[in-house]
């Protein structure tokens, strides 16, 4: 009877000691409920190590750690002979990581460059869409000349780098163009179309109020175009004449009475005159005025004396800039007071 009592006492003592030991397995095995993993990789899922404990995963594996290759919910049971605990974690392979938010940038030649605006986390930039060295900070931009360059930006979230997205940096200049030399509208033509080569950045306004890169010049006159973009503006003018027109025209009369109107007899020039000569004769054939300057004119005096009213003769030689040939003109005009 004593032996039986002793054995029972030992078993009760054993179970009392066993169940009185504290459970050392924590309630949670994983630091986060959800773990994001970069797409295209594998992940080693680790649990705390307890000597002598057994591990049973939802994948039926009994090792620690286990390799995870797919999205899903994973759970683990840990038993160490004293207690048993279970915890769950979601593994998400991030295939939807967005690229940073970017905007293309335009800069003006010769002006201080503005920074590239990029919104994102842990940004890197590259000089190409794949490969290359990851750079931090901002690219060094130059506006010394026109041109364009492309930079590729990515962001890294929870250790995963996003696809790269391009940013184009374009350096432009203020409008520059030349309408060219004066031109002739052919006889019988409805006009001549004036046209520019657009720079893709400027807005164009012609002297007739139209917009675009061309306009019709229907007849003789002066035509201009004004262009403007973010870097500045430019204007140019061109003269059109008709087929029967001459670059130099001679009036038929003048009135040297000091009233500020037609006080000198001089040619009217509608274009550049690189070569010019004019001689004026009185009715006796005497030279009363001569010049090689198309802007110079006769004031009605000769040798300090006022010349009488009446008819006078002019003779001129000049090079017509538009027609690209030399002309000789002779005619008469009237001095009136």
Buried (B, 14 or more C-beta within 10 A) or exposed (E): EEEEEEEEEEEEEEEEEEEEEEEEBEEEBBEEEEBBBBEEEEBEBEBBEBEEBEBBBBBEBEEBBBEBEEEEEBBBBBBBEBBBBBBEBBBBBBEEBEBBEBEEBBBBBEEEBEEBEBEBEBBBBBEEEEEEEEBEEEBEBEBEEBEEBEBBBBBBBBEBBBEBBBBEBBBBBBBEBEBEEBBBBEEEEEBBEBEBEBBEBBEBBBBEEEEEBEBEBBEBBEBBBBBBBEBBEBBBEBBBBBEEBBBBEBBEEBBBEEEEEBBEBBBEBBBEBEEBBBBBBBEEEEEBBBBEEBEBBBBBEBEEEEBEEEEBBBBBBBBBBBBEEEEEBEEEBBBEE
